[in-house]
Amino acid sequence: MRMLRRRVNGSSSTRVNVGRDESVGALNRIKVQVTSPITINTDEEGGTDGGLLRSHTRKIRERRSRSQPLFHQNVKALESENEDENHPQSSHLSRVIRHSIDSEGYGSGKDGTYSSNSIHSNNSVRTTSTVSSGIVDDACLMQAEAVWDHVPTLAEELPFVVGDLVTVIDSNPTCPKYNGFWYGMAKDVTGWFPSSYVRVKSGSECLKYIDYGGEQDDFPQAMRYQRRKIIEELLKTEKDYVRLLQNIVFGYVDQCRRRCEMFSRERIAKVFGNIEHICLLHCKLLKELESCIDHKQPENSCISKAFLINWRNFTIYSEYCNNRPVSCAELLILQQTNQYHQFFEACRLLRGMTNLPLEGFLLTPVQKICRYPLQLLELLKSTPASHPDKQNLEQAYNSMRSVTIHINDAQRRIDEIQKVITWQRNVIGFRGPDLIENNHRILKSGEMQVRAITHGDVKWNKAVNVFLFDQSIVICKKDLLKKGALIFKERMSMQNVKVQELPDAKSVIGSSHKNSISLASLNREYILTCPDLETKKAWLEAAKAKIEPHPPNETERRLALISLVY
């Protein structure tokens, strides 16, 4: 300030430079150094404009607390467009400076302007959070698609459902509280949301996005960020899942084995199924996943190897999912006894687990196996064609998807086997081996007119109920004394049966063949007369299917029979 206070001699214009440490101390708070020349004109008599000097001195010397704004009046920063073109990063810095100066002001000269001559990048901080810097510019916006429903738990969170378009305003918040969150807008509502709940649209789908990484390629910064977040989430959820499985095995199963008077081997198997095998599988998977992660650049990680090695072992989930109804029924019985209820609660408290019943913990594996294909699909969408893991990741996704399809098919097969067992139990006087010895599902059933012919002679001709299984045909008649009950009449294997469509005409024995089909074996022939043409076509197609024998194995029979007990 002493430089300003010294006396100026002479009648010509004199330029006095203000020290940078004092004149732009406020600007240093936003990490941008500015050198500002201020020109002071003296009058013809050799004096200076004292009012102007006092004005500058007063504005420069005025001190404010850190909580107050940095600047005062309307002051405009002048930028050089050539500087923006030559330095891509200076464009964003200049917007920060312009916003700060325009909105909060700074002392100026006579003409109300402030000239920014230099920006020293070594003392400045590049700001990428548009919300934290107060700037919302179209050049920093991204468009993303919601891949999960987000139900807000706080007032400042943004709600959306799968498929909604979300405009990402801030993808790099400075506040640690919002780590892993983005700030955006959907349906004219703004708020915070988890970044893993959306997929950034790439290419022509993206609104605008400034990539400061250099030249554009097929792996832009937005896609890198999205892939990194997906991999981090996949690894984190896998660690949490392994921790839960270990808590169940060591906290519940081992404790149950120690209380032999309360839990037999059969009861433990009913409640927990094969969860110990699942725990071993995922401990191995987690170890291989961690070895595949590039911790410096997670987006470059190739994790498909871990799934391609283990995907066949995931079929053990089929047994666990099929045992699920048995587990729920057994737990329902045990929880009604206070002793078992207190025992399970003590196991939970000893492991420090969430306040959930054991049934809720045992549901997690069923939910987890269905989520792997979804996670791999999202990772695949965020993987460019040039990535070394692209092809293997597609194979991993297809493999895990086939696992879930296999599990669903196995569950449906158990349901079909249970229907066969239940049907046979409800038939009065059933004779012969159990149907599940060589059958696993019912193909068709209905009431129709049937003629049984042996060596050309009609043995009987009446309306009966016919049930076509994949390897057998069973004929029953109604019980006149009990409504809805069926009485067993005959059965025949479909292995060597000749299926033939009969023309609409009279047979040699004088009976009509309209809408009829013939099922003939070596010793017996059945002529089925359907009520209409559509029914005839459906039965003809089912009878000609010739399904390969695929009887239930021991595990399927055990699961089907146990489930029927409950």
Backbone torsions as a table, in degrees:
resi	resn	phi	psi	omega
1	MET	NA	-22.9	179.8
2	ARG	-63.9	-29.5	178.2
3	MET	-64.2	-34.6	178.4
4	LEU	-75.1	-33.0	-174.7
5	ARG	-81.0	-13.5	-178.1
6	ARG	-69.2	153.8	-176.9
7	ARG	-76.8	137.5	-179.0
8	VAL	-102.9	123.7	-179.2
9	ASN	-103.2	154.9	178.1
10	GLY	96.9	159.7	-179.2
11	SER	-96.8	-4.8	-178.6
12	SER	-88.1	168.5	179.4
13	SER	-70.8	133.7	-178.8
14	THR	-124.0	134.1	179.7
15	ARG	-102.7	125.8	-179.6
16	VAL	-114.5	123.4	-179.6
17	ASN	-86.8	132.1	178.9
18	VAL	-90.0	135.5	179.3
19	GLY	-60.1	138.0	-174.2
20	ARG	-68.8	-35.2	-176.7
21	ASP	-63.7	-28.1	-176.8
22	GLU	-98.1	-36.1	-174.3
23	SER	-77.9	-27.5	-177.2
24	VAL	-124.2	34.3	177.6
25	GLY	-60.7	-34.6	179.6
26	ALA	-66.9	-37.6	-179.3
27	LEU	-66.4	-27.2	179.3
28	ASN	-63.4	-20.7	180.0
29	ARG	-67.6	-24.3	176.8
30	ILE	-102.5	18.3	171.8
31	LYS	65.7	28.0	177.9
32	VAL	-126.1	123.8	-179.7
33	GLN	-96.1	133.9	-177.4
34	VAL	-132.7	133.1	174.3
35	THR	-104.9	120.0	-171.4
36	SER	-120.8	112.2	173.8
37	PRO	-79.7	134.7	177.8
38	ILE	-119.2	123.9	-177.8
39	THR	-97.9	127.3	-179.6
40	ILE	-119.0	122.4	-179.3
41	ASN	-92.2	134.9	175.0
42	THR	-96.0	157.3	-179.5
43	ASP	-80.3	174.2	-175.7
44	GLU	-65.1	-23.7	-177.0
45	GLU	-86.4	6.6	177.5
46	GLY	91.9	0.9	178.4
47	GLY	-91.4	172.5	178.6
48	THR	-113.6	162.4	176.4
49	ASP	-76.7	95.0	-175.8
50	GLY	-62.5	-36.2	179.3
51	GLY	-62.7	-40.2	179.4
52	LEU	-65.4	-42.7	178.9
53	LEU	-62.3	-44.3	179.4
54	ARG	-63.5	-36.9	178.7
55	SER	-62.0	-46.0	179.1
56	HIS	-64.2	-44.5	-177.4
57	THR	-62.8	-41.6	-178.7
58	ARG	-63.8	-41.5	-177.8
59	LYS	-71.5	-34.7	-178.3
60	ILE	-74.3	-36.9	-175.3
61	ARG	-81.6	-15.0	-176.9
62	GLU	-66.4	131.5	-177.4
63	ARG	-111.2	145.1	178.4
64	ARG	-131.6	158.3	177.0
65	SER	-73.7	161.9	-177.1
66	ARG	-66.8	-24.5	-178.4
67	SER	-79.1	-12.5	-179.0
68	GLN	-92.1	162.8	178.7
69	PRO	-59.0	156.3	-175.8
70	LEU	-82.7	-27.7	-171.0
71	PHE	-125.9	171.2	-172.0
72	HIS	-116.4	-69.3	-167.8
73	GLN	-99.1	175.1	178.0
74	ASN	-71.5	108.4	-179.2
75	VAL	-128.3	140.4	-175.1
76	LYS	-116.0	130.9	177.1
77	ALA	-87.8	134.6	179.8
78	LEU	-96.9	126.8	-179.9
79	GLU	-116.4	152.0	175.6
80	SER	-99.0	123.6	-179.8
81	GLU	-64.3	-32.1	178.3
82	ASN	-63.4	-33.5	179.2
83	GLU	-66.0	-38.3	178.5
84	ASP	-65.1	-39.1	-177.7
85	GLU	-68.2	-38.5	-177.4
86	ASN	-78.5	-27.6	-177.7
87	HIS	-125.3	100.0	-176.9
88	PRO	-58.4	-33.2	-175.9
89	GLN	-76.2	-24.1	-177.1
90	SER	-67.6	-21.2	178.7
91	SER	-61.9	-45.2	-179.4
92	HIS	-70.5	-38.6	178.8
93	LEU	-63.0	-41.2	-178.3
94	SER	-66.0	-32.3	177.2
95	ARG	-66.6	-38.0	177.3
96	VAL	-62.4	-45.7	-179.8
97	ILE	-63.3	-46.2	-177.1
98	ARG	-62.4	-42.8	-179.4
99	HIS	-64.1	-43.2	-177.7
100	SER	-65.3	-43.9	-176.8
101	ILE	-73.1	-42.3	-178.3
102	ASP	-64.9	-39.4	-173.8
103	SER	-83.2	-26.3	-174.1
104	GLU	-118.2	-20.1	172.0
105	GLY	81.3	161.5	175.5
106	TYR	-156.9	155.5	-179.2
107	GLY	-58.5	142.9	-175.9
108	SER	-133.7	177.4	176.9
109	GLY	-84.2	-157.3	-175.6
110	LYS	-64.5	-39.5	-174.6
111	ASP	-87.2	5.7	176.3
112	GLY	72.6	21.4	-179.2
113	THR	-116.6	155.9	176.3
114	TYR	-127.3	126.7	-175.5
115	SER	-101.3	119.1	177.4
116	SER	-97.0	110.9	-174.8
117	ASN	-93.1	-26.3	-175.9
118	SER	-151.5	147.9	174.4
119	ILE	-125.2	117.1	-175.4
120	HIS	-94.8	108.4	-175.5
121	SER	-70.0	-21.6	-178.8
122	ASN	-71.3	-19.0	178.1
123	ASN	-110.5	1.9	-177.6
124	SER	-105.1	160.5	-179.7
125	VAL	-118.3	127.0	179.0
126	ARG	-73.7	125.5	-176.1
127	THR	-103.5	122.4	178.6
128	THR	-112.2	-8.1	178.5
129	SER	-89.4	107.9	-175.8
130	THR	-71.2	-30.8	179.9
131	VAL	-73.9	-43.3	-178.2
132	SER	-66.1	-27.9	178.5
133	SER	-91.3	-3.5	178.0
134	GLY	85.2	9.8	-175.7
135	ILE	-111.1	134.5	170.9
136	VAL	-125.6	100.1	-174.4
137	ASP	-117.7	139.9	179.4
138	ASP	-58.7	-26.6	-177.2
139	ALA	-70.7	-13.1	-178.0
140	CYS	-110.0	6.5	-175.9
141	LEU	-88.7	147.1	173.4
142	MET	-126.5	155.4	175.6
143	GLN	-114.2	131.2	-177.3
144	ALA	-130.7	158.5	178.6
145	GLU	-113.3	133.0	-179.1
146	ALA	-71.8	129.2	177.8
147	VAL	-108.8	-7.5	175.7
148	TRP	-138.6	153.4	172.0
149	ASP	-73.8	134.2	177.7
150	HIS	-116.3	111.8	176.8
151	VAL	-99.3	112.6	-174.8
152	PRO	-68.0	141.6	174.9
153	THR	-106.8	-14.6	177.6
154	LEU	-124.3	159.6	-175.7
155	ALA	-65.0	-31.0	-175.8
156	GLU	-87.1	3.6	-179.9
157	GLU	-88.3	154.0	-174.5
158	LEU	-99.9	122.2	177.4
159	PRO	-86.6	142.6	172.2
160	PHE	-162.3	167.4	179.6
161	VAL	-121.1	170.7	-178.6
162	VAL	-59.2	131.8	178.8
163	GLY	97.9	-14.6	179.3
164	ASP	-68.0	147.1	174.7
165	LEU	-91.0	128.1	-177.9
166	VAL	-119.2	125.9	174.9
167	THR	-88.3	115.6	-177.4
168	VAL	-83.9	114.6	-179.6
169	ILE	-92.1	-40.4	-178.2
170	ASP	-132.2	112.8	-179.6
171	SER	-105.4	4.9	179.9
172	ASN	-146.9	71.0	-177.9
173	PRO	-66.9	144.2	-179.4
174	THR	-85.2	-20.6	-178.3
175	CYS	-77.2	125.5	179.6
176	PRO	-60.1	-23.3	-179.5
177	LYS	-60.3	-32.3	-175.9
178	TYR	-104.1	28.5	176.4
179	ASN	-64.3	127.7	-175.9
180	GLY	87.5	0.6	-180.0
181	PHE	-112.3	153.7	171.5
182	TRP	-117.9	158.6	175.6
183	TYR	-110.6	129.0	-176.7
184	GLY	-155.7	-173.4	-176.5
185	MET	-135.3	136.0	175.5
186	ALA	-143.3	127.7	179.8
187	LYS	54.6	46.4	176.9
188	ASP	63.8	18.3	177.0
189	VAL	-120.6	134.2	-180.0
190	THR	-110.7	155.0	178.2
191	GLY	168.6	179.9	-179.5
192	TRP	-91.8	150.9	178.9
193	PHE	-155.9	154.3	178.5
194	PRO	-65.6	133.9	-178.2
195	SER	-66.6	-24.2	-179.6
196	SER	-76.3	-7.2	-179.1
197	TYR	-87.1	-2.9	-178.3
198	VAL	-130.7	160.3	175.1
199	ARG	-120.6	120.2	-178.9
200	VAL	-69.9	130.6	177.7
201	LYS	-76.8	134.1	-176.8
202	SER	-107.4	168.8	176.0
203	GLY	66.9	-134.8	-176.2
204	SER	-71.2	-16.0	-179.2
205	GLU	-74.8	-24.2	-178.1
206	CYS	-74.6	140.7	178.5
207	LEU	-64.3	-74.9	175.6
208	LYS	-152.4	143.9	177.3
209	TYR	-153.0	126.6	-179.8
210	ILE	-88.9	118.8	178.4
211	ASP	-102.2	110.6	-178.7
212	TYR	-87.0	4.2	-176.1
213	GLY	-79.6	-10.4	-179.8
214	GLY	126.6	-141.3	-175.8
215	GLU	-70.4	149.8	-178.8
216	GLN	-76.4	143.4	174.6
217	ASP	-143.6	-169.4	-178.1
218	ASP	-83.5	7.2	177.0
219	PHE	-128.2	69.8	-175.9
220	PRO	-67.3	170.5	-176.2
221	GLN	-61.4	-38.9	-179.6
222	ALA	-63.3	-42.2	178.8
223	MET	-68.2	-37.3	176.6
224	ARG	-60.5	-45.6	-179.8
225	TYR	-62.4	-44.2	-178.8
226	GLN	-64.4	-42.7	-179.6
227	ARG	-66.2	-39.5	177.9
228	ARG	-61.5	-43.6	-179.2
229	LYS	-65.7	-39.0	180.0
230	ILE	-65.4	-43.2	179.5
231	ILE	-65.7	-42.2	178.5
232	GLU	-63.1	-40.6	178.8
233	GLU	-67.4	-41.1	179.5
234	LEU	-61.2	-43.5	179.7
235	LEU	-67.8	-40.7	-179.7
236	LYS	-65.3	-45.8	179.9
237	THR	-65.5	-33.2	177.8
238	GLU	-68.0	-39.9	176.7
239	LYS	-63.2	-43.8	178.8
240	ASP	-63.3	-38.8	-178.9
241	TYR	-67.6	-42.8	178.1
242	VAL	-63.8	-38.8	177.7
243	ARG	-62.5	-40.8	178.5
244	LEU	-65.4	-44.9	179.6
245	LEU	-60.9	-41.4	178.5
246	GLN	-66.2	-36.5	176.6
247	ASN	-64.6	-38.5	179.0
248	ILE	-68.1	-45.3	-176.6
249	VAL	-68.3	-51.0	-176.2
250	PHE	-82.0	-27.5	-176.8
251	GLY	-91.9	-26.2	-178.1
252	TYR	-115.1	-57.5	-173.4
253	VAL	-62.1	-47.9	-179.7
254	ASP	-63.2	-38.4	178.3
255	GLN	-66.7	-36.4	178.1
256	CYS	-66.1	-37.5	179.4
257	ARG	-66.3	-28.2	179.2
258	ARG	-75.0	-21.3	179.6
259	ARG	-105.1	73.3	-176.4
260	CYS	-63.6	-28.0	-179.7
261	GLU	-70.5	-19.0	180.0
262	MET	-103.0	-32.8	-173.6
263	PHE	-129.1	117.4	171.8
264	SER	-85.5	170.7	178.0
265	ARG	-61.7	-40.0	-179.4
266	GLU	-64.7	-39.6	-179.6
267	ARG	-67.9	-40.9	178.0
268	ILE	-62.4	-40.5	179.2
269	ALA	-65.2	-37.1	179.2
270	LYS	-67.3	-41.2	-175.1
271	VAL	-75.8	-46.4	-170.4
272	PHE	-104.5	-12.4	179.6
273	GLY	60.0	-138.5	-179.9
274	ASN	-104.3	40.1	-176.0
275	ILE	-66.3	-23.3	177.3
276	GLU	-67.3	-38.9	176.8
277	HIS	-66.4	-37.2	178.1
278	ILE	-65.3	-39.2	179.0
279	CYS	-63.0	-43.6	178.4
280	LEU	-63.1	-40.1	179.5
281	LEU	-61.1	-44.2	-175.0
282	HIS	-79.5	-25.4	171.5
283	CYS	-63.8	-40.5	177.4
284	LYS	-68.0	-42.3	179.8
285	LEU	-63.3	-42.5	-179.8
286	LEU	-63.4	-41.2	179.1
287	LYS	-61.7	-41.3	-179.7
288	GLU	-73.4	-33.4	176.0
289	LEU	-63.9	-44.9	-179.7
290	GLU	-63.2	-32.8	178.6
291	SER	-73.2	-18.7	-179.7
292	CYS	-91.4	-10.4	-173.9
293	ILE	-81.4	131.8	170.3
294	ASP	-91.4	101.2	-172.0
295	HIS	-70.0	-24.7	177.2
296	LYS	-75.7	-41.9	178.3
297	GLN	-132.9	82.6	-176.4
298	PRO	-58.3	-27.6	-178.6
299	GLU	-66.7	-18.2	178.7
300	ASN	-91.3	2.2	-177.2
301	SER	-67.4	146.0	176.3
302	CYS	-114.6	93.8	-173.0
303	ILE	-97.9	-3.3	-175.5
304	SER	-62.8	-29.8	-177.8
305	LYS	-57.4	-40.4	-178.3
306	ALA	-61.6	-37.4	-179.2
307	PHE	-80.1	-36.6	-179.9
308	LEU	-66.1	-30.0	178.5
309	ILE	-74.0	-35.3	-169.5
310	ASN	-108.9	-2.0	-169.0
311	TRP	-62.7	-33.2	179.6
312	ARG	-66.2	-30.2	-179.1
313	ASN	-71.5	-16.3	-179.3
314	PHE	-70.4	-8.3	178.2
315	THR	-66.6	-14.4	177.2
316	ILE	-65.9	-16.9	176.3
317	TYR	-65.4	-23.5	-179.8
318	SER	-61.1	-45.8	178.6
319	GLU	-64.4	-40.9	-179.4
320	TYR	-64.1	-44.8	-179.0
321	CYS	-66.5	-37.2	178.9
322	ASN	-69.9	-27.1	178.5
323	ASN	-81.9	-6.8	-174.6
324	ARG	-57.8	-46.6	178.0
325	PRO	-60.5	-37.3	178.3
326	VAL	-64.2	-43.4	-179.9
327	SER	-62.2	-45.1	-179.4
328	CYS	-63.1	-42.2	-179.3
329	ALA	-66.7	-41.0	179.7
330	GLU	-66.5	-41.9	178.3
331	LEU	-64.8	-36.1	178.6
332	LEU	-61.9	-38.5	178.1
333	ILE	-69.6	-43.9	-176.9
334	LEU	-68.2	-38.1	-176.9
335	GLN	-66.7	-18.0	178.2
336	GLN	-73.7	-17.0	176.8
337	THR	-95.2	127.7	-175.3
338	ASN	-61.4	-34.0	-178.7
339	GLN	-62.2	-45.8	-180.0
340	TYR	-70.4	-36.6	179.0
341	HIS	-61.7	-45.1	179.2
342	GLN	-67.9	-34.5	179.4
343	PHE	-63.9	-48.3	179.8
344	PHE	-64.3	-36.1	179.2
345	GLU	-68.0	-37.8	177.6
346	ALA	-66.0	-38.4	177.2
347	CYS	-61.7	-40.8	-179.8
348	ARG	-65.9	-44.1	-178.1
349	LEU	-67.0	-36.9	-179.9
350	LEU	-64.5	-30.6	179.3
351	ARG	-92.7	-3.6	179.7
352	GLY	64.5	39.0	-176.2
353	MET	-89.4	165.3	179.8
354	THR	-60.7	152.7	-178.1
355	ASN	-75.5	77.9	177.1
356	LEU	-133.7	151.6	174.8
357	PRO	-70.3	162.2	-179.1
358	LEU	-59.3	-34.9	179.5
359	GLU	-60.1	-36.2	178.3
360	GLY	-66.9	-39.4	177.5
361	PHE	-65.9	-38.5	-178.0
362	LEU	-74.3	-13.1	176.0
363	LEU	-79.1	-22.4	-175.2
364	THR	-56.8	-44.3	178.9
365	PRO	-59.3	-35.3	178.8
366	VAL	-64.9	-39.7	178.6
367	GLN	-72.8	-35.7	-174.7
368	LYS	-67.6	-43.0	-176.4
369	ILE	-65.1	-27.0	178.6
370	CYS	-79.0	-15.9	-175.2
371	ARG	-89.4	-21.8	-177.8
372	TYR	-57.9	-48.9	178.7
373	PRO	-59.9	-34.7	179.2
374	LEU	-67.0	-42.6	179.3
375	GLN	-65.5	-42.1	179.7
376	LEU	-68.2	-33.1	177.6
377	LEU	-66.6	-43.2	177.5
378	GLU	-64.8	-38.0	177.0
379	LEU	-66.3	-37.0	178.9
380	LEU	-65.6	-37.5	178.7
381	LYS	-66.8	-26.5	-179.5
382	SER	-98.4	16.4	179.4
383	THR	-113.4	119.2	-179.2
384	PRO	-72.2	164.8	-179.1
385	ALA	-64.4	-27.1	-178.3
386	SER	-81.6	-7.1	-178.0
387	HIS	-70.1	137.7	-178.0
388	PRO	-64.9	-17.1	-177.8
389	ASP	-98.9	4.7	-173.6
390	LYS	-61.1	-54.0	-175.5
391	GLN	-66.4	-45.8	179.2
392	ASN	-65.2	-32.1	179.0
393	LEU	-67.7	-36.0	175.3
394	GLU	-63.4	-41.7	177.1
395	GLN	-64.6	-40.9	178.9
396	ALA	-63.3	-42.3	178.5
397	TYR	-62.4	-46.7	179.7
398	ASN	-63.4	-36.7	179.8
399	SER	-67.1	-46.9	179.9
400	MET	-68.1	-32.0	176.3
401	ARG	-67.5	-38.8	177.4
402	SER	-65.5	-31.0	177.1
403	VAL	-64.4	-46.5	179.6
404	THR	-65.2	-36.7	176.5
405	ILE	-64.2	-42.1	178.4
406	HIS	-62.0	-41.5	179.8
407	ILE	-64.7	-42.1	178.2
408	ASN	-65.2	-40.7	178.0
409	ASP	-64.4	-39.6	178.9
410	ALA	-64.7	-38.0	178.2
411	GLN	-66.1	-42.5	177.4
412	ARG	-64.7	-36.0	179.4
413	ARG	-64.9	-42.4	176.8
414	ILE	-60.6	-41.6	178.8
415	ASP	-62.1	-40.9	179.3
416	GLU	-66.4	-40.1	178.2
417	ILE	-63.5	-40.0	178.2
418	GLN	-63.3	-37.1	177.7
419	LYS	-63.4	-40.4	178.8
420	VAL	-64.4	-44.6	-179.8
421	ILE	-63.5	-45.5	-179.4
422	THR	-63.1	-41.8	179.9
423	TRP	-62.4	-45.5	-178.7
424	GLN	-62.8	-37.8	-179.9
425	ARG	-66.4	-27.1	-177.6
426	ASN	-88.1	-7.1	179.3
427	VAL	-87.3	129.4	-178.1
428	ILE	-80.5	130.0	175.0
429	GLY	71.9	31.8	-179.5
430	PHE	-66.2	135.6	-178.2
431	ARG	-122.7	153.5	178.5
432	GLY	97.3	177.9	179.9
433	PRO	-65.2	158.5	178.5
434	ASP	-58.9	143.7	-178.8
435	LEU	-63.2	-31.6	-177.4
436	ILE	-74.4	-0.4	173.6
437	GLU	-65.0	-32.8	178.5
438	ASN	-142.3	6.7	177.6
439	ASN	-123.0	152.4	177.6
440	HIS	-134.6	-4.6	177.0
441	ARG	-161.5	158.7	176.0
442	ILE	-93.1	128.0	180.0
443	LEU	-90.5	-50.9	-177.6
444	LYS	-144.8	155.0	174.7
445	SER	-154.3	150.6	179.0
446	GLY	172.3	166.8	179.1
447	GLU	-99.2	130.4	-179.0
448	MET	-157.5	169.5	177.5
449	GLN	-83.0	128.0	-176.8
450	VAL	-129.2	136.8	173.6
451	ARG	-115.4	125.4	177.9
452	ALA	-98.5	122.8	-174.9
453	ILE	-122.1	130.5	176.6
454	THR	-126.9	118.4	-179.1
455	HIS	52.8	40.0	176.5
456	GLY	86.4	-7.2	-179.4
457	ASP	-102.0	137.0	178.0
458	VAL	-81.0	114.4	-180.0
459	LYS	-79.7	-41.0	176.2
460	TRP	-159.4	158.4	-178.4
461	ASN	-148.5	105.2	-176.9
462	LYS	-157.7	169.2	176.0
463	ALA	-83.0	123.1	-177.5
464	VAL	-136.7	172.3	174.3
465	ASN	-99.9	124.7	-176.9
466	VAL	-111.2	134.0	179.0
467	PHE	-124.5	118.6	-179.5
468	LEU	-102.3	115.5	176.1
469	PHE	-98.7	176.6	-177.2
470	ASP	-68.2	-23.0	179.9
471	GLN	-129.8	-0.8	-176.0
472	SER	-145.8	160.5	171.0
473	ILE	-126.5	131.2	-176.8
474	VAL	-123.2	133.5	-179.8
475	ILE	-114.7	129.7	-180.0
476	CYS	-129.5	159.9	173.9
477	LYS	-121.4	158.2	-177.6
478	LYS	-74.3	146.7	174.6
479	ASP	-87.3	118.2	-177.1
480	LEU	-71.9	-21.3	-177.5
481	LEU	-92.0	-24.0	-177.1
482	LYS	-125.4	118.0	-176.3
483	LYS	-66.1	130.4	177.4
484	GLY	82.8	-6.4	-178.9
485	ALA	-84.3	151.9	179.6
486	LEU	-121.3	143.3	178.1
487	ILE	-112.9	130.5	-178.6
488	PHE	-65.7	138.1	179.0
489	LYS	-120.6	-61.7	-179.6
490	GLU	-149.1	163.6	173.8
491	ARG	-145.1	154.1	-179.3
492	MET	-149.5	139.4	178.1
493	SER	-74.9	144.0	179.9
494	MET	-95.8	9.7	-175.9
495	GLN	-65.6	-45.9	-176.1
496	ASN	-117.2	33.0	-178.4
497	VAL	-90.0	136.6	175.2
498	LYS	-98.2	120.1	-178.5
499	VAL	-98.4	128.9	-176.5
500	GLN	-140.6	138.3	175.6
501	GLU	-88.4	128.5	-178.1
502	LEU	-95.7	138.4	177.4
503	PRO	-69.9	156.7	179.8
504	ASP	-76.2	91.6	-179.8
505	ALA	-160.3	175.7	177.9
506	LYS	-88.6	143.1	178.9
507	SER	-84.1	178.4	-179.5
508	VAL	-68.2	-19.8	179.9
509	ILE	-95.2	6.1	174.2
510	GLY	90.8	2.4	-179.0
511	SER	-90.3	152.1	179.7
512	SER	-80.8	141.6	178.3
513	HIS	-109.5	22.7	-177.8
514	LYS	-67.8	129.8	-179.1
515	ASN	54.5	46.2	-176.2
516	SER	-119.5	152.6	173.3
517	ILE	-132.7	155.2	-177.3
518	SER	-115.6	131.8	173.8
519	LEU	-117.4	105.6	-172.0
520	ALA	-119.6	131.4	172.1
521	SER	-114.4	-167.4	-177.9
522	LEU	-67.2	-37.8	-173.9
523	ASN	-110.4	-15.3	-173.4
524	ARG	-143.6	146.5	175.5
525	GLU	-132.5	135.3	175.4
526	TYR	-115.6	130.9	174.1
527	ILE	-108.8	113.3	-177.2
528	LEU	-99.2	121.6	178.1
529	THR	-103.7	113.2	-175.8
530	CYS	-86.4	155.5	-178.4
531	PRO	-68.5	-27.2	-179.1
532	ASP	-152.2	174.3	-176.1
533	LEU	-68.2	-38.8	-179.8
534	GLU	-62.4	-42.9	178.0
535	THR	-63.7	-38.5	178.7
536	LYS	-61.7	-44.8	-179.7
537	LYS	-63.0	-39.8	-179.3
538	ALA	-65.9	-43.3	179.7
539	TRP	-68.6	-38.0	179.8
540	LEU	-64.2	-41.3	178.8
541	GLU	-66.0	-42.1	-179.6
542	ALA	-67.6	-38.2	-178.5
543	ALA	-71.1	-31.5	-179.6
544	LYS	-84.8	-2.7	-176.0
545	ALA	-61.4	-35.1	178.9
546	LYS	51.2	62.0	-179.0
547	ILE	-71.1	135.6	178.5
548	GLU	-64.9	140.9	179.2
549	PRO	-61.0	127.4	179.1
550	HIS	-143.9	68.6	-175.9
551	PRO	-67.7	158.6	179.6
552	PRO	-64.8	142.0	174.7
553	ASN	-84.0	-179.9	-175.2
554	GLU	-63.0	-41.1	-179.9
555	THR	-64.4	-43.8	179.9
556	GLU	-64.8	-41.0	178.6
557	ARG	-65.2	-41.0	179.6
558	ARG	-63.5	-46.7	-179.7
559	LEU	-64.6	-40.0	-179.7
560	ALA	-66.6	-42.0	-178.5
561	LEU	-70.9	-40.1	179.8
562	ILE	-65.0	-41.1	-178.7
563	SER	-62.8	-33.4	-179.1
564	LEU	-70.0	-22.3	179.0
565	VAL	-64.8	-32.4	-177.3
566	TYR	-97.7	NA	NA
